[in-house]
Amino acid sequence: MQQEIGMKSKSTLLLLVFVLSFTNSAFAYLDPGSGSYILQMLIAGILGSLYAIKLYWAKIVNFFKGNSSTEDDSLEDSDDE
């Protein structure tokens, strides 16, 4: 049963790649507003990720060091904002 599901998903993926590789040109137009929006979303995603890393940096470091301290002073300071 497990092999049958894997085989179906592989054949579906292969069919999807095959269909998408033979599409016609769309002749679509991206105006400057669309490009600006895409750039804005990209910058917002990067800055949001950097802020999340900054916010949880002590927990990330403790996770990789193997420390299991639940009390982080650096996180308590940033919660006041």
C-alpha positions as CSV (number, residue, x, y, z in Angstrom):
1,M,0.0,0.0,0.0
2,Q,2.8,2.4,0.9
3,Q,4.6,1.7,-2.4
4,E,1.4,2.3,-4.3
5,I,1.0,5.8,-2.7
6,G,4.6,6.6,-3.4
7,M,4.2,5.5,-7.0
8,K,1.1,7.6,-7.5
9,S,2.8,10.7,-6.1
10,K,5.8,10.2,-8.3
11,S,3.7,9.8,-11.4
12,T,1.6,12.8,-10.5
13,L,4.7,14.9,-10.1
14,L,6.1,13.7,-13.4
15,L,2.9,14.5,-15.1
16,L,2.8,18.0,-13.6
17,V,6.4,18.7,-14.7
18,F,5.6,17.4,-18.2
19,V,2.5,19.6,-18.5
20,L,4.2,22.7,-17.2
21,S,7.2,22.3,-19.4
22,F,5.2,22.6,-22.6
23,T,3.1,25.7,-21.8
24,N,2.8,28.6,-24.2
25,S,4.0,32.0,-23.5
26,A,1.6,34.1,-21.4
27,F,2.7,37.5,-22.8
28,A,2.1,38.9,-19.4
29,Y,3.0,42.4,-18.3
30,L,4.3,43.3,-14.8
31,D,3.9,47.0,-14.3
32,P,6.2,48.9,-11.8
33,G,3.5,48.7,-9.1
34,S,3.7,44.9,-9.2
35,G,7.5,44.9,-9.1
36,S,7.4,47.3,-6.2
37,Y,4.9,45.1,-4.3
38,I,7.1,42.0,-4.9
39,L,10.2,43.8,-3.7
40,Q,8.3,45.1,-0.7
41,M,7.1,41.6,0.3
42,L,10.6,40.3,-0.1
43,I,12.1,43.0,2.1
44,A,9.4,42.5,4.7
45,G,10.0,38.7,4.8
46,I,13.7,39.2,5.3
47,L,13.3,41.8,8.0
48,G,10.6,39.8,9.7
49,S,12.9,36.7,9.8
50,L,15.8,38.8,11.1
51,Y,13.6,40.2,13.9
52,A,12.4,36.8,14.8
53,I,16.0,35.5,15.0
54,K,17.0,38.5,17.1
55,L,14.0,38.0,19.4
56,Y,14.7,34.3,20.0
57,W,18.5,34.3,19.7
58,A,19.2,33.2,23.3
59,K,16.9,30.2,22.9
60,I,18.5,29.3,19.6
61,V,22.0,29.4,21.1
62,N,20.9,27.4,24.2
63,F,19.3,24.8,21.9
64,F,22.5,24.2,20.0
65,K,24.6,24.3,23.1
66,G,22.4,21.8,24.9
67,N,21.5,24.1,27.7
68,S,18.0,23.7,29.0
69,S,17.6,27.0,30.9
70,T,14.1,28.3,30.6
71,E,14.9,31.7,32.1
72,D,16.5,34.1,29.6
73,D,17.2,37.7,30.6
74,S,17.6,38.9,27.0
75,L,14.1,37.8,26.2
76,E,12.6,39.6,29.2
77,D,14.1,42.9,28.1
78,S,12.7,42.7,24.6
79,D,9.2,42.0,25.8
80,D,8.8,45.5,27.3
81,E,8.6,47.1,23.9
